[in-house]
């Protein structure tokens, strides 16, 4: 891990040598260890340490960026000159109000575990060996997956006085089983994510995946149509992520392609739905500030089913009178900024077992895959089920089902919620410091539009 004092020294040099009006410096550092396994054997163990420095130079209403993957002084100064030259070549942006000023904010407790950050490959191998043995003892042909630990930090500073440093650790374990390799059937999957690897029960993960695989052998076809579905947290994770990307940012609203447009103050979902972005919650992992160094705010995007608010960065806030950044900037400039990086769908009072027992006829979905946006304003998304889908009949799990394609208005889906799970699970977005936290859901009238042969 690079020392903060070293980062401040480098940043001070950049501020001293700048030849433009304003400068922002962003230094990302990650130290990760990854062990992959396939065909019930470990086949890869890698460790990587990466440092990326990015400079945003501002000249009037022109902005340019450049980056470098070293902290060597000569290369850092070349990076600064490149950013400055790029700014000079850009057209003016009348909406750009300059880099943000420092702001006081709540400090997020560090989601950092030394044990996770320094987790050795020998211990990863031991955990995976336990999983492989357990699967073999239950006559499962193949398991695949990965176990990764990551130690991440970010330093943000600008010439207006912002200086922020944060770090977090994370462990991710995922596994897919194929119960019958020769028959290419019996797929099952399970995942776990935590800031502390000690909180991950690898035997519970493999047991869930094996159970799904062994009970997913002789799949049957079902007709497309509207069904009551029970979505496990892995499936709900995808829907929450796509809701955020489609319409819960100020940029989407300002550009008139959000499902929130014209709906603020109106109930658009079931009144039990509360979707917040809160980096300070004990149920998530993240930095207490965004990639402009602005402290994050808790944003209640959907409150009691009502379209309530969206997230802002400094640029989108500058486009509206009386608005300020909520601390949700991505590394700028970015066509996706701002973004909710810690969305939490608050839990209810049901268990997954209670949801199944309460269902006369429906479909149980482990997760979704290959999602795509069909119509952002109407919040329509399409995708496929994967790694375990079953019929539910008379309150019991029945026959496994061949994978189904869904095409669904997500706002309508969240307005058709019947039950909400009490247990929350954490999922990594897979980039930056993004994490989704969500429960299982029972949803009525979920629209399946086609099927597959597998």
PyMOL commands that set and color helices and strands:
alter all, ss='L'
color gray80, all
select helices_A, chain A and resi 4-17+73-89+114-117+121-137+197-199+202-214+233-247+250-254+314-318+352-357+410-415
alter helices_A, ss='H'
color red, helices_A
select strands_A, chain A and resi 22-38+41-59+62-68+142-158+163-180+185-194+225-231+275-277+299-303+306-307+343-345+361-375+380-393+396-400+404-409+417-420+425-428+435-438+441-451
alter strands_A, ss='S'
color yellow, strands_A
deselect
rebuild
show_as cartoon
